[in-house]
């Protein structure tokens, strides 16, 4: 659901967009830190916020880090 937001903000089109791993942090909603494969050897880390269910809002891309590899640890940022 955040692929279009990422592609727009990163100015790139991703043929592959597969979540590999994630961590969560509960705030006034849930913050997701997601490792995503965007090509054969390229990965990005996404920070996505999901509001509380009663707010009926979809996930929102907060920030991202590019230039990651499959072995880079997924950390809070």
N, C-alpha and C positions, 0 to 999 in steps of 0.2 A: 504493500500500500504506500510505501514511502519512496519507491523507485522513481516516479516522476519528479518528486521534490529533489532527490539526490541528483538526478541527471540534469535538471535545470540549474541547480546551484553549483555543481561541479563542471558544468559545460562539457558533458560527455554522454555518449550513448552506450549502454551496457547490453551486450548480446546475452551475457550471463549475469544473473543477479540472484545468487543462492546464499541463504544464511547458513553459516557453518557452525557458529557457536554464539551464545548470548549470556548475559548476566542481567539481573534486575536490581533496581533500588526503589523501594517504596517511598514515595513522597506524597504530595497531594494528587495522587494518581500513581503511575508507574513509569520509571525511567528505564529504558532498555538500552544496553550497550551490546551492539550486534556486530559480529565479524561476517562480512559479506564478500563472496567471491564475485569479481566483476569481469574477469577474463581468465585464460588458462593459468596465468601466473600472478595476476594482480588481485589484491584484496583491499578492502576499505573497512574502517571501523565507523559505525554509525551510532549516534546518540539520539534516541527516539523517545518522545514523551507521549504517553497515553493517559488522557484525562480519566477521571472517575466515570463509571458507567452511566450515572444519571445525567451527565452533561452531554451525552450523545454526540461527541466529537471524535473524529478519526485520529489516527496517530500523526504526530507532527515531528518532522526532522529538526532537531535542535542544532546539532553540529556533526561534523564528520572529519575523519583523518584519512588521507590517501597515502599511497606509497607503502602499504603494509604487505607482509608476506603471510603465508599460511601459519608459520611458526611464531609470528609476533604475538606476545601475550595480550589478551583483551583486558584492558585496564579502564578504570573510571577516568573520564576526562571532562 
